[in-house]
Amino acid sequence: MKLGVHIGYWGLGLSSENQLEIVQEAERLGYDSVWAAEAYGSDTATVLGWLAGQTTKIRLGSGIFQMPGRSAAMTAMTAATIDQLSNGRMICGIGSSGPQVAEGWHGQRFARQLQRTREYVAVLRMALARERVEFHGETIELPLPDGPGKALKLMIAPVQEQIPIYLAAIGPKNTSLAGEIADGWIPTLFSPEHISSFVQLLEEGAARGGRTLDGFDIAPVVNSYVSEDHEYARNLMRPGIALYVGGMGSRKQNFYNNVVQRYGFEAEAKEIQDLYLEGRKDEAAAAVPDALVDTVTLCGPRDVVRDRLAAYRRIFNYGGIPVPAGSRPNTDFHKLFAHFIHQVAKVNIGKYFGRIKCDRLP
């Protein structure tokens, strides 16, 4: 089981000094990776480039690069540059984002996402392999026809022979696609008790791609907070869960809401969504039940978190990405938590980030 730390969005909650201290402490403890996010504020690439120059061993993951915000070629350029800056430590996590951001911020239609993702990854791999990029798909055409464009190849070579590409996905079809075309899968609102249904989807995709899940990585994003006040810790988790279950999408289409329903919280998911879409966000957060918080996060007293973390260790030899949570940054707390998680996980530094052993799955 390997551990990473996610520092979230730049400028929201943690100062640059806080973030750097957390990352350098995680590296000292032997954490495998650090991840940075983007929505419509800070971008991920700049933060990872900044961290590349101030670390030496910890891997650098985009969690995630938004596909609507970058062409596949631009993502290849960015990943290759960070790989060079970090001497081969880049993990390229990508995802579709959502319709509000794709269409409202980037001006890209949120349509045909499965086909677009498939073609995006194909072009990304072609570019990173430094092949001349000529691609004629349904959503991507390179070079554009009947114009001056020509097939080009990436001018610089990544340090790694193959930069791993992880796909963030939550819907069944996208999860299956990750098993088919990606090197890893980044789930949100992950429940270790439901790993079998997720692996079934990944295996279906892998079979379509003519491969197995051997060497495939699962890197769940798990919000975490250690406190002897269990209710306080749970309350810190509720707003984020409510945002995803209630506000990430419409009543007609919200994959996060759907996955929580599949966990057995059908009525609760509907209530949270109704409240959130009515603008009653505090009430939506309050409606998140303790059982759901405990299912998808690591929070509460040390012994509770230790026992819960064991659920991840039982199902695959990789434990997830603990995300420090809290309304006010406390670097000493984050160091303590990093040390605590490291100790209870008994991390085996020699194994790859996110790797699962299929023969050890339930």
Contacts in CASP RR format, 6 or more apart in sequence:
PFRMAT RR
TARGET T0000
AUTHOR 0000-0000-0000
METHOD contacts of the structure
MODEL  1
MKLGVHIGYWGLGLSSENQLEIVQEAERLGYDSVWAAEAYGSDTATVLGW
LAGQTTKIRLGSGIFQMPGRSAAMTAMTAATIDQLSNGRMICGIGSSGPQ
VAEGWHGQRFARQLQRTREYVAVLRMALARERVEFHGETIELPLPDGPGK
ALKLMIAPVQEQIPIYLAAIGPKNTSLAGEIADGWIPTLFSPEHISSFVQ
LLEEGAARGGRTLDGFDIAPVVNSYVSEDHEYARNLMRPGIALYVGGMGS
RKQNFYNNVVQRYGFEAEAKEIQDLYLEGRKDEAAAAVPDALVDTVTLCG
PRDVVRDRLAAYRRIFNYGGIPVPAGSRPNTDFHKLFAHFIHQVAKVNIG
KYFGRIKCDRLP
1 312 0 8 1.000
1 313 0 8 1.000
1 316 0 8 1.000
1 317 0 8 1.000
1 318 0 8 1.000
1 319 0 8 1.000
1 320 0 8 1.000
1 345 0 8 1.000
1 346 0 8 1.000
1 347 0 8 1.000
1 348 0 8 1.000
1 351 0 8 1.000
2 32 0 8 1.000
2 33 0 8 1.000
2 317 0 8 1.000
2 318 0 8 1.000
2 319 0 8 1.000
2 320 0 8 1.000
2 347 0 8 1.000
2 348 0 8 1.000
2 349 0 8 1.000
2 351 0 8 1.000
2 352 0 8 1.000
2 353 0 8 1.000
2 354 0 8 1.000
2 355 0 8 1.000
3 26 0 8 1.000
3 31 0 8 1.000
3 32 0 8 1.000
3 319 0 8 1.000
3 320 0 8 1.000
3 321 0 8 1.000
3 322 0 8 1.000
3 341 0 8 1.000
3 342 0 8 1.000
3 345 0 8 1.000
3 347 0 8 1.000
4 26 0 8 1.000
4 31 0 8 1.000
4 32 0 8 1.000
4 33 0 8 1.000
4 34 0 8 1.000
4 35 0 8 1.000
4 320 0 8 1.000
4 321 0 8 1.000
4 322 0 8 1.000
4 353 0 8 1.000
5 22 0 8 1.000
5 23 0 8 1.000
5 26 0 8 1.000
5 31 0 8 1.000
5 33 0 8 1.000
5 34 0 8 1.000
5 35 0 8 1.000
5 321 0 8 1.000
5 322 0 8 1.000
5 323 0 8 1.000
5 324 0 8 1.000
5 338 0 8 1.000
6 34 0 8 1.000
6 35 0 8 1.000
6 36 0 8 1.000
6 37 0 8 1.000
6 63 0 8 1.000
6 221 0 8 1.000
6 321 0 8 1.000
6 322 0 8 1.000
6 323 0 8 1.000
7 14 0 8 1.000
7 19 0 8 1.000
7 22 0 8 1.000
7 23 0 8 1.000
7 34 0 8 1.000
7 35 0 8 1.000
7 36 0 8 1.000
7 47 0 8 1.000
7 324 0 8 1.000
8 14 0 8 1.000
8 35 0 8 1.000
8 36 0 8 1.000
8 37 0 8 1.000
8 323 0 8 1.000
9 36 0 8 1.000
9 37 0 8 1.000
9 38 0 8 1.000
9 39 0 8 1.000
9 41 0 8 1.000
9 42 0 8 1.000
10 16 0 8 1.000
10 19 0 8 1.000
10 36 0 8 1.000
10 41 0 8 1.000
10 42 0 8 1.000
10 46 0 8 1.000
10 47 0 8 1.000
11 42 0 8 1.000
12 42 0 8 1.000
13 327 0 8 1.000
13 328 0 8 1.000
13 329 0 8 1.000
14 22 0 8 1.000
14 324 0 8 1.000
14 329 0 8 1.000
15 329 0 8 1.000
17 331 0 8 1.000
18 329 0 8 1.000
18 331 0 8 1.000
18 334 0 8 1.000
19 47 0 8 1.000
20 51 0 8 1.000
20 54 0 8 1.000
21 331 0 8 1.000
21 334 0 8 1.000
21 335 0 8 1.000
22 324 0 8 1.000
22 331 0 8 1.000
22 334 0 8 1.000
22 335 0 8 1.000
22 338 0 8 1.000
23 34 0 8 1.000
23 51 0 8 1.000
23 54 0 8 1.000
23 55 0 8 1.000
23 58 0 8 1.000
24 54 0 8 1.000
24 55 0 8 1.000
25 334 0 8 1.000
25 335 0 8 1.000
25 338 0 8 1.000
25 339 0 8 1.000
26 34 0 8 1.000
26 58 0 8 1.000
26 338 0 8 1.000
27 34 0 8 1.000
27 55 0 8 1.000
27 56 0 8 1.000
27 57 0 8 1.000
27 58 0 8 1.000
29 338 0 8 1.000
29 339 0 8 1.000
29 342 0 8 1.000
30 57 0 8 1.000
30 58 0 8 1.000
30 342 0 8 1.000
30 347 0 8 1.000
30 349 0 8 1.000
31 58 0 8 1.000
31 338 0 8 1.000
31 342 0 8 1.000
31 347 0 8 1.000
32 58 0 8 1.000
32 59 0 8 1.000
32 347 0 8 1.000
32 349 0 8 1.000
32 352 0 8 1.000
32 353 0 8 1.000
32 354 0 8 1.000
33 58 0 8 1.000
33 59 0 8 1.000
33 60 0 8 1.000
33 61 0 8 1.000
33 91 0 8 1.000
33 321 0 8 1.000
33 353 0 8 1.000
34 51 0 8 1.000
34 55 0 8 1.000
34 58 0 8 1.000
34 59 0 8 1.000
34 60 0 8 1.000
34 61 0 8 1.000
35 61 0 8 1.000
35 62 0 8 1.000
35 63 0 8 1.000
35 221 0 8 1.000
35 321 0 8 1.000
36 42 0 8 1.000
36 44 0 8 1.000
36 47 0 8 1.000
36 48 0 8 1.000
36 51 0 8 1.000
36 61 0 8 1.000
36 62 0 8 1.000
36 63 0 8 1.000
37 44 0 8 1.000
37 63 0 8 1.000
37 64 0 8 1.000
38 44 0 8 1.000
38 63 0 8 1.000
38 64 0 8 1.000
38 65 0 8 1.000
38 66 0 8 1.000
39 66 0 8 1.000
39 97 0 8 1.000
39 101 0 8 1.000
40 101 0 8 1.000
40 105 0 8 1.000
44 62 0 8 1.000
44 63 0 8 1.000
44 64 0 8 1.000
44 65 0 8 1.000
45 62 0 8 1.000
45 65 0 8 1.000
45 78 0 8 1.000
45 82 0 8 1.000
48 60 0 8 1.000
48 61 0 8 1.000
48 62 0 8 1.000
48 82 0 8 1.000
48 86 0 8 1.000
48 90 0 8 1.000
49 60 0 8 1.000
49 82 0 8 1.000
49 85 0 8 1.000
49 86 0 8 1.000
51 60 0 8 1.000
52 60 0 8 1.000
52 82 0 8 1.000
52 85 0 8 1.000
52 86 0 8 1.000
52 89 0 8 1.000
53 85 0 8 1.000
53 86 0 8 1.000
55 86 0 8 1.000
57 89 0 8 1.000
58 89 0 8 1.000
59 89 0 8 1.000
59 90 0 8 1.000
59 91 0 8 1.000
59 353 0 8 1.000
60 82 0 8 1.000
60 86 0 8 1.000
60 89 0 8 1.000
60 90 0 8 1.000
60 91 0 8 1.000
61 90 0 8 1.000
61 91 0 8 1.000
61 92 0 8 1.000
61 93 0 8 1.000
62 79 0 8 1.000
62 91 0 8 1.000
62 92 0 8 1.000
62 93 0 8 1.000
62 94 0 8 1.000
63 93 0 8 1.000
63 168 0 8 1.000
63 186 0 8 1.000
64 93 0 8 1.000
64 94 0 8 1.000
64 95 0 8 1.000
64 166 0 8 1.000
64 168 0 8 1.000
64 186 0 8 1.000
65 75 0 8 1.000
65 78 0 8 1.000
65 92 0 8 1.000
65 93 0 8 1.000
65 94 0 8 1.000
65 95 0 8 1.000
66 94 0 8 1.000
66 95 0 8 1.000
66 96 0 8 1.000
66 97 0 8 1.000
66 101 0 8 1.000
66 102 0 8 1.000
66 106 0 8 1.000
67 75 0 8 1.000
67 94 0 8 1.000
67 95 0 8 1.000
67 96 0 8 1.000
67 97 0 8 1.000
67 116 0 8 1.000
67 117 0 8 1.000
67 120 0 8 1.000
68 96 0 8 1.000
68 97 0 8 1.000
68 98 0 8 1.000
68 101 0 8 1.000
68 102 0 8 1.000
68 106 0 8 1.000
68 107 0 8 1.000
68 108 0 8 1.000
68 110 0 8 1.000
69 97 0 8 1.000
69 102 0 8 1.000
69 106 0 8 1.000
69 108 0 8 1.000
70 78 0 8 1.000
72 119 0 8 1.000
72 120 0 8 1.000
72 121 0 8 1.000
72 123 0 8 1.000
72 124 0 8 1.000
72 127 0 8 1.000
72 140 0 8 1.000
73 123 0 8 1.000
73 127 0 8 1.000
73 133 0 8 1.000
73 142 0 8 1.000
75 92 0 8 1.000
75 94 0 8 1.000
75 120 0 8 1.000
75 124 0 8 1.000
76 123 0 8 1.000
76 124 0 8 1.000
76 127 0 8 1.000
76 128 0 8 1.000
76 154 0 8 1.000
77 127 0 8 1.000
77 154 0 8 1.000
79 90 0 8 1.000
79 92 0 8 1.000
79 124 0 8 1.000
79 128 0 8 1.000
79 158 0 8 1.000
79 163 0 8 1.000
80 90 0 8 1.000
80 128 0 8 1.000
80 154 0 8 1.000
80 156 0 8 1.000
80 157 0 8 1.000
80 158 0 8 1.000
80 163 0 8 1.000
81 156 0 8 1.000
82 90 0 8 1.000
83 89 0 8 1.000
83 90 0 8 1.000
83 158 0 8 1.000
83 159 0 8 1.000
83 160 0 8 1.000
83 163 0 8 1.000
84 156 0 8 1.000
84 158 0 8 1.000
84 159 0 8 1.000
86 159 0 8 1.000
87 159 0 8 1.000
88 158 0 8 1.000
88 159 0 8 1.000
88 160 0 8 1.000
90 158 0 8 1.000
90 160 0 8 1.000
90 163 0 8 1.000
91 163 0 8 1.000
91 164 0 8 1.000
91 166 0 8 1.000
91 353 0 8 1.000
92 124 0 8 1.000
92 163 0 8 1.000
92 164 0 8 1.000
92 165 0 8 1.000
92 166 0 8 1.000
93 165 0 8 1.000
93 166 0 8 1.000
93 167 0 8 1.000
93 168 0 8 1.000
93 186 0 8 1.000
94 120 0 8 1.000
94 121 0 8 1.000
94 124 0 8 1.000
94 165 0 8 1.000
94 166 0 8 1.000
94 167 0 8 1.000
94 168 0 8 1.000
95 117 0 8 1.000
95 167 0 8 1.000
95 168 0 8 1.000
95 169 0 8 1.000
96 102 0 8 1.000
96 110 0 8 1.000
96 113 0 8 1.000
96 116 0 8 1.000
96 117 0 8 1.000
96 168 0 8 1.000
96 174 0 8 1.000
97 106 0 8 1.000
98 110 0 8 1.000
98 248 0 8 1.000
98 249 0 8 1.000
99 110 0 8 1.000
99 249 0 8 1.000
100 249 0 8 1.000
102 108 0 8 1.000
102 109 0 8 1.000
102 110 0 8 1.000
103 109 0 8 1.000
103 110 0 8 1.000
112 138 0 8 1.000
112 139 0 8 1.000
113 174 0 8 1.000
114 173 0 8 1.000
114 174 0 8 1.000
114 177 0 8 1.000
115 138 0 8 1.000
115 139 0 8 1.000
116 139 0 8 1.000
116 140 0 8 1.000
117 167 0 8 1.000
117 174 0 8 1.000
117 177 0 8 1.000
117 181 0 8 1.000
118 177 0 8 1.000
118 181 0 8 1.000
119 135 0 8 1.000
119 137 0 8 1.000
119 138 0 8 1.000
119 139 0 8 1.000
119 140 0 8 1.000
120 139 0 8 1.000
120 140 0 8 1.000
121 165 0 8 1.000
121 167 0 8 1.000
121 181 0 8 1.000
121 182 0 8 1.000
122 135 0 8 1.000
122 181 0 8 1.000
123 133 0 8 1.000
123 135 0 8 1.000
123 140 0 8 1.000
123 142 0 8 1.000
124 165 0 8 1.000
125 165 0 8 1.000
126 133 0 8 1.000
126 135 0 8 1.000
127 133 0 8 1.000
127 153 0 8 1.000
127 154 0 8 1.000
128 154 0 8 1.000
128 158 0 8 1.000
128 162 0 8 1.000
128 163 0 8 1.000
129 162 0 8 1.000
130 153 0 8 1.000
130 154 0 8 1.000
130 157 0 8 1.000
131 153 0 8 1.000
132 151 0 8 1.000
132 152 0 8 1.000
132 153 0 8 1.000
133 142 0 8 1.000
133 151 0 8 1.000
133 152 0 8 1.000
133 153 0 8 1.000
134 142 0 8 1.000
134 143 0 8 1.000
134 151 0 8 1.000
135 141 0 8 1.000
135 142 0 8 1.000
136 142 0 8 1.000
142 151 0 8 1.000
143 149 0 8 1.000
143 150 0 8 1.000
143 151 0 8 1.000
162 183 0 8 1.000
164 183 0 8 1.000
164 184 0 8 1.000
164 217 0 8 1.000
165 182 0 8 1.000
165 183 0 8 1.000
165 184 0 8 1.000
166 178 0 8 1.000
166 182 0 8 1.000
166 183 0 8 1.000
166 184 0 8 1.000
166 185 0 8 1.000
166 186 0 8 1.000
166 217 0 8 1.000
166 219 0 8 1.000
167 174 0 8 1.000
167 177 0 8 1.000
167 178 0 8 1.000
167 179 0 8 1.000
167 181 0 8 1.000
167 182 0 8 1.000
167 184 0 8 1.000
167 185 0 8 1.000
167 186 0 8 1.000
168 185 0 8 1.000
168 186 0 8 1.000
168 187 0 8 1.000
168 188 0 8 1.000
169 175 0 8 1.000
169 177 0 8 1.000
169 178 0 8 1.000
169 185 0 8 1.000
169 186 0 8 1.000
169 187 0 8 1.000
170 187 0 8 1.000
170 188 0 8 1.000
170 189 0 8 1.000
170 255 0 8 1.000
170 256 0 8 1.000
170 259 0 8 1.000
171 255 0 8 1.000
171 258 0 8 1.000
171 259 0 8 1.000
172 201 0 8 1.000
174 255 0 8 1.000
175 185 0 8 1.000
175 187 0 8 1.000
175 198 0 8 1.000
175 201 0 8 1.000
175 202 0 8 1.000
176 201 0 8 1.000
176 202 0 8 1.000
176 204 0 8 1.000
176 205 0 8 1.000
176 208 0 8 1.000
177 205 0 8 1.000
178 184 0 8 1.000
178 185 0 8 1.000
178 202 0 8 1.000
178 205 0 8 1.000
179 185 0 8 1.000
179 201 0 8 1.000
179 202 0 8 1.000
179 203 0 8 1.000
179 205 0 8 1.000
179 206 0 8 1.000
179 213 0 8 1.000
179 216 0 8 1.000
180 205 0 8 1.000
180 206 0 8 1.000
180 208 0 8 1.000
180 209 0 8 1.000
181 209 0 8 1.000
183 215 0 8 1.000
183 216 0 8 1.000
183 217 0 8 1.000
184 216 0 8 1.000
184 217 0 8 1.000
184 218 0 8 1.000
184 219 0 8 1.000
184 354 0 8 1.000
185 198 0 8 1.000
185 202 0 8 1.000
185 216 0 8 1.000
185 217 0 8 1.000
185 218 0 8 1.000
185 219 0 8 1.000
186 219 0 8 1.000
186 220 0 8 1.000
186 221 0 8 1.000
187 198 0 8 1.000
187 218 0 8 1.000
187 220 0 8 1.000
187 221 0 8 1.000
188 220 0 8 1.000
188 221 0 8 1.000
188 244 0 8 1.000
188 256 0 8 1.000
189 241 0 8 1.000
189 244 0 8 1.000
189 245 0 8 1.000
189 256 0 8 1.000
189 259 0 8 1.000
189 260 0 8 1.000
189 296 0 8 1.000
190 220 0 8 1.000
190 221 0 8 1.000
190 222 0 8 1.000
190 296 0 8 1.000
191 263 0 8 1.000
191 295 0 8 1.000
191 296 0 8 1.000
192 311 0 8 1.000
192 312 0 8 1.000
192 314 0 8 1.000
192 315 0 8 1.000
193 295 0 8 1.000
193 311 0 8 1.000
194 262 0 8 1.000
194 263 0 8 1.000
195 315 0 8 1.000
195 316 0 8 1.000
195 361 0 8 1.000
195 362 0 8 1.000
196 361 0 8 1.000
196 362 0 8 1.000
197 262 0 8 1.000
199 213 0 8 1.000
199 356 0 8 1.000
199 358 0 8 1.000
199 361 0 8 1.000
202 213 0 8 1.000
202 216 0 8 1.000
203 213 0 8 1.000
206 212 0 8 1.000
206 213 0 8 1.000
206 216 0 8 1.000
212 358 0 8 1.000
213 356 0 8 1.000
213 358 0 8 1.000
214 358 0 8 1.000
215 352 0 8 1.000
215 355 0 8 1.000
215 356 0 8 1.000
216 355 0 8 1.000
216 356 0 8 1.000
217 318 0 8 1.000
217 352 0 8 1.000
217 353 0 8 1.000
217 354 0 8 1.000
217 355 0 8 1.000
217 356 0 8 1.000
218 316 0 8 1.000
218 318 0 8 1.000
218 320 0 8 1.000
218 354 0 8 1.000
218 356 0 8 1.000
219 318 0 8 1.000
219 320 0 8 1.000
219 321 0 8 1.000
219 353 0 8 1.000
219 354 0 8 1.000
220 312 0 8 1.000
220 319 0 8 1.000
220 320 0 8 1.000
220 321 0 8 1.000
221 320 0 8 1.000
221 321 0 8 1.000
221 323 0 8 1.000
222 296 0 8 1.000
222 297 0 8 1.000
222 298 0 8 1.000
222 312 0 8 1.000
222 319 0 8 1.000
222 320 0 8 1.000
222 321 0 8 1.000
222 322 0 8 1.000
222 323 0 8 1.000
223 237 0 8 1.000
223 240 0 8 1.000
223 296 0 8 1.000
223 297 0 8 1.000
223 298 0 8 1.000
223 299 0 8 1.000
223 323 0 8 1.000
223 325 0 8 1.000
224 297 0 8 1.000
224 298 0 8 1.000
224 299 0 8 1.000
224 305 0 8 1.000
224 322 0 8 1.000
224 323 0 8 1.000
224 324 0 8 1.000
224 325 0 8 1.000
224 337 0 8 1.000
224 341 0 8 1.000
225 233 0 8 1.000
225 236 0 8 1.000
225 237 0 8 1.000
225 297 0 8 1.000
225 298 0 8 1.000
225 299 0 8 1.000
225 300 0 8 1.000
225 324 0 8 1.000
225 325 0 8 1.000
225 326 0 8 1.000
225 337 0 8 1.000
226 233 0 8 1.000
226 299 0 8 1.000
226 300 0 8 1.000
226 301 0 8 1.000
226 302 0 8 1.000
226 305 0 8 1.000
226 336 0 8 1.000
226 337 0 8 1.000
226 340 0 8 1.000
227 233 0 8 1.000
227 299 0 8 1.000
227 300 0 8 1.000
227 301 0 8 1.000
228 300 0 8 1.000
228 301 0 8 1.000
228 302 0 8 1.000
229 300 0 8 1.000
230 299 0 8 1.000
230 300 0 8 1.000
230 301 0 8 1.000
230 304 0 8 1.000
233 299 0 8 1.000
233 300 0 8 1.000
234 290 0 8 1.000
234 293 0 8 1.000
234 294 0 8 1.000
234 299 0 8 1.000
234 300 0 8 1.000
236 299 0 8 1.000
236 325 0 8 1.000
236 326 0 8 1.000
236 327 0 8 1.000
237 288 0 8 1.000
237 293 0 8 1.000
237 297 0 8 1.000
237 299 0 8 1.000
237 325 0 8 1.000
238 285 0 8 1.000
238 286 0 8 1.000
238 288 0 8 1.000
238 293 0 8 1.000
239 281 0 8 1.000
239 285 0 8 1.000
240 285 0 8 1.000
241 272 0 8 1.000
241 285 0 8 1.000
241 288 0 8 1.000
241 292 0 8 1.000
241 293 0 8 1.000
241 296 0 8 1.000
241 297 0 8 1.000
242 272 0 8 1.000
242 275 0 8 1.000
242 276 0 8 1.000
242 281 0 8 1.000
242 284 0 8 1.000
242 285 0 8 1.000
242 287 0 8 1.000
242 288 0 8 1.000
243 276 0 8 1.000
244 256 0 8 1.000
245 254 0 8 1.000
245 256 0 8 1.000
245 257 0 8 1.000
245 260 0 8 1.000
245 269 0 8 1.000
245 272 0 8 1.000
245 273 0 8 1.000
245 276 0 8 1.000
245 288 0 8 1.000
246 254 0 8 1.000
246 256 0 8 1.000
246 257 0 8 1.000
246 269 0 8 1.000
246 272 0 8 1.000
246 273 0 8 1.000
246 275 0 8 1.000
246 276 0 8 1.000
246 277 0 8 1.000
246 284 0 8 1.000
247 254 0 8 1.000
247 273 0 8 1.000
247 276 0 8 1.000
247 277 0 8 1.000
248 254 0 8 1.000
248 255 0 8 1.000
248 256 0 8 1.000
248 257 0 8 1.000
251 273 0 8 1.000
251 277 0 8 1.000
254 273 0 8 1.000
257 269 0 8 1.000
257 272 0 8 1.000
257 273 0 8 1.000
260 268 0 8 1.000
260 269 0 8 1.000
260 292 0 8 1.000
261 269 0 8 1.000
263 292 0 8 1.000
263 295 0 8 1.000
265 289 0 8 1.000
265 291 0 8 1.000
265 292 0 8 1.000
268 287 0 8 1.000
268 288 0 8 1.000
268 289 0 8 1.000
268 292 0 8 1.000
271 287 0 8 1.000
272 284 0 8 1.000
272 287 0 8 1.000
272 288 0 8 1.000
273 284 0 8 1.000
275 281 0 8 1.000
275 283 0 8 1.000
275 284 0 8 1.000
275 287 0 8 1.000
276 284 0 8 1.000
293 299 0 8 1.000
294 308 0 8 1.000
298 305 0 8 1.000
298 308 0 8 1.000
298 309 0 8 1.000
298 322 0 8 1.000
299 305 0 8 1.000
299 325 0 8 1.000
302 340 0 8 1.000
302 344 0 8 1.000
305 340 0 8 1.000
305 341 0 8 1.000
305 344 0 8 1.000
306 344 0 8 1.000
309 319 0 8 1.000
309 341 0 8 1.000
309 344 0 8 1.000
309 345 0 8 1.000
312 318 0 8 1.000
312 319 0 8 1.000
312 320 0 8 1.000
313 319 0 8 1.000
313 345 0 8 1.000
315 360 0 8 1.000
315 361 0 8 1.000
315 362 0 8 1.000
316 354 0 8 1.000
316 355 0 8 1.000
316 356 0 8 1.000
316 357 0 8 1.000
316 360 0 8 1.000
316 361 0 8 1.000
317 348 0 8 1.000
317 351 0 8 1.000
317 355 0 8 1.000
317 356 0 8 1.000
317 357 0 8 1.000
317 360 0 8 1.000
318 351 0 8 1.000
318 353 0 8 1.000
318 354 0 8 1.000
318 355 0 8 1.000
318 356 0 8 1.000
319 345 0 8 1.000
319 354 0 8 1.000
320 354 0 8 1.000
322 337 0 8 1.000
322 338 0 8 1.000
322 341 0 8 1.000
324 333 0 8 1.000
324 334 0 8 1.000
324 337 0 8 1.000
END
